[in-house]
């Protein structure tokens, strides 16, 4: 009798677990898997003569990416992503690291300051940068008053302006990633290294850097991938002088009416994202094994 009751309870628990997880599977299939499958299938289709799509298999969409004009767009996007991610890493890592070392009260205040920009729409914040960077803007006014420049600098609608916009929008993601990694760190290991004779720099590179590297790599993923496709930043602060992959996808869907090619560009971006995540997992797993060894 007791075995029967035990089996009955197990069956109830199993049924309850399946009932809880089934909606998640349905949601994932309908809103994640199905759109991805459709996008991949669409990338092999042929654009219609006037409108729509003809479901004729072709590899021309992928060959088209190798044309200089489109390949150059990927190169420009990649360069911008690398530049932005490098600056974000150099600024965000120290910020996240020292924020994790703050006392509890100051840590909450720093987190609040970091979260404040998210309460305002990103487009409104970027238009704020237009006020700062334009010829008669705040930055030129301050630089003139300080005697650093005589003539107003042309900062707006330039490559540096786009980089500034990218850094401003994506920096919090790097800071939060590093902060999350540094906060979980066992600081007693650093103290032990110092007690054993290691200097500040050596203790940092041998202990702190290794333990916070997963957070830095996570921040790189969260900043590098979006910076290749955040076309609205390039449009607002760059004046359409630099075309990103995201801009190209939008243009193909709206003006060009070439949905298969837009899907192809999206698939390539998805592959690049997957490779970045795979590389991140490889590096973090390698660090974990190294730590165990």
N, C-alpha and C positions, 0 to 999 in steps of 0.2 A: 504493500500500500504506500509506504514511504517513497519507494522508487518511482511509483506512478505519479505521486504528487510532485516529486522533484522534476521528473520529465515534463510534467504539465507546466510547471513554473518556467522551465527553460524554454519551452515552446512559446509561452506568453511573452517572455523577454525578447526572444528572437523576432516574433511577430511585431512587437512594439518597436524594435530597432529598425526593422525593414520599413515599417510605417513612417518612422521619423526621417529616414534617409532617402526614401523614394521621391519626395518632392524635389530634393536637391538634384537627384539624377535627372528627373524630368526637366527641371529648369536648365541644367547644364546641356542636355541634349538639344532642347528647343532653341535656347538663346546663345549658346556658345558653339557647340559642335556643328549644328545645321548651318548657321551663317558662314562658318569657316569652310565647310565643305562646298557650299554654294559659291563662295568667293574663289576657291581654288578651281572649281569647274568653270566658272565664268572667265578665268584668266586664260583658258584654252579655247574659248569661243571666238567667233568672228563678229566684229561690229557690223550692224546693219547698214545697208546702202544709204539710208536717210536717217532712220531712228531705230532704236531697239537693238536686239542681239540676234544673230543667227547661230544656232547651235551646231556649227561645223568645226570640228577639231582642227586646231592650228597651233604651231609653235612660233608664229610670226610676232606675237606680242612679246615673247621673251627675247627674240632676236632684236626687236626694236629697241630694247633697253641698251643694247651695245652701241647704238648710234651715238656719235659724239655729243650731240645736244643733250641727250638724256643721261648719258654716262657722266657728263660734266656736272649735271645736277646732283647726282649721287656723290661725286667727288667734293663738290662745294658743301653739300650737307654734312658729309663726313668730316671735312676740315673744321666746319663751324662747331660740330658736335665735340670734336677732340679739344678744340680751343676752349669752349665753354666748360666742358667737364674738367679740364686741367685747372682752370681758374677756380671753379666751384670746389674742387678737391683741396686746393691750396688754402682757400678761405674757410671752407666748411669743416675740414678735419680738425684744425685747432679749436674752432668755435665749439664743436660738439664735444671734443675731448675736455676742454676746460669747463664747459657747462656741466659735465658729469661730475666734476670735482667740487662744484659749488655746494654750500650748505643747503639743506632741504628748502628753506624759505626763499633764498635767492634763486634756487633752481626752478621753483614754481613761477617766479617773476620772469625769469629768462624764457621759460617755456611759453608764458602768456604773450610776451613781446614777439616771440617767434611765430606764434599762431595768429596774431592780430591781422597781418596782411591777408590771411585766408578768409577773413570776414568781409572783404571787399572784392568785388568782381575783378578778375585779372585784367580785363580790357580797360576798366576805369583806372587801374593802377598803372597800366602801360601809357595811357594818355597823360597821366601825371608826369611820366618821364619825358614826354614831348615838351611840357612846360619847362622842365629842368634843362633839357639839352638843346632847345632851339636857340637861334642866334641872339635873340633878345631874352633868353631864358635866365633862370636863377644862377646856373653854373658859370656862364660867361660873365654875368654881372659881378659875382663874387671874385672871380679871377681878375677882372679889371680893377676892382676896388683894392685888391691885394697887390696890384702892380705886377702880376705875373705875366699878363698879356696886354697888348695895346689894342689889338683888333680882335673882334669876336671870332671864335673858332667855329668851323662848320662841323658840328658833332652829330646833329640829327640827320637821318637818312644816309647813314654810313655803316660800314662793317662793324666798327667799334660799338655803335649804338645798338646793333642787333645783339652783340655779345653781352653788353650790359643788360639788355632785356632778358636774355636767356639766363644769365647768372642770377638776376633778381628773382625771376619766377621759380627757378629750380633749386636755388641754394637751400631753402628749408628742408628739402628731401635729403640732401647730403648731411646736413647738420643733425637731423633726427636719426638717420641711420647710424652715424658715428656715435652719437649720444647714447643710443640704445645699446650699442656694443660696449662702449666704455663704462656705462653704468653697471653692467652685469659683471665687469671684470673684478677679479680678486686682487685688490690693491696690496694685500699682504705679500703677494709674490714679488712685487716691486720692492717693498721694504726688505724682504729677505735677500734679494739681489744686491741691494745697497749695503746691507749688513755684511755680505760676503765679499765686499770690496769693489763692486761694480760702480762706476761713476753714473751721473745722471743720464748722459747720452747713451752709454752702453746698456743701462737698465731699461731705457726707453726702447731701444732697437731690439733687444733680446726678449723683453717681456711685453711691454705695452703695445708696441707696433704689431707684434704677432697676434695678440689677443683682440686687437681692434681692427685688424685687416679685413675680416669678414664684413664688418659694418661699412668700411670704406668701399669695398667691392660692391656691396649692396647699393650704396649711394651712387656709385658709378653707373650701375644698371638703371637706376631710377632717374638719372640725369642724362646719360648719353643717348639712350633710345628715344625719349621724347624730344630732345633737342634737334633730332634729324627731321622731325615732322611738325614742330610747332610753327606753322607757316604764318599764323596771325601776328606773331612777334616780328617776323621779317617784313610783313606787309605794313605794319604800323610804324615801326622804328627804322626800317630800311628802305621804305618807299619803293618796294618791289624791285630793288636793284639786285638782290640775291634771291634766286628761286630755290626753294627747298623741295624735298620729295613730297612733303605734304601739300605744298602749293601746286605741284605738278598733278597730284592725284585729284585735287579739287578742280583744277582747270580741265582735266580730261573728263570729269563727270558733268561739269556744267557747260563750259563753252565747246569743248571738243566732242561731246556726246559719244565718247569712246569708253564705255564702261568696262569692256574686257581688258583694255590696256591699263585702266585705273586699278582693276583687280590684280593685274600682274604686278604692278608697282607695290601694291599692298602686300601681296604674297612674298615678294622679295624682302620687304621691310620686316615681315613676320619671320622669315628665315634668319635675317640678321639678328633680330631680337632673340630668337631661339638659340642661336650660336653664342650670343653674349651670356645668356642664362646658363648654357652648358659650360662655358668657360668659367663662369663664376662658381658653379658647383664643383668643377674639377679643382679649381684653386683652393676653395674652402675645404674640400675633402682632403686635399694634399696637406693642408696646414693642420687639419685635425689629426691625420696619421702621423705627421711630424711631431705634434705635441704629445701623442701617445707614446711614440718611440722615445 
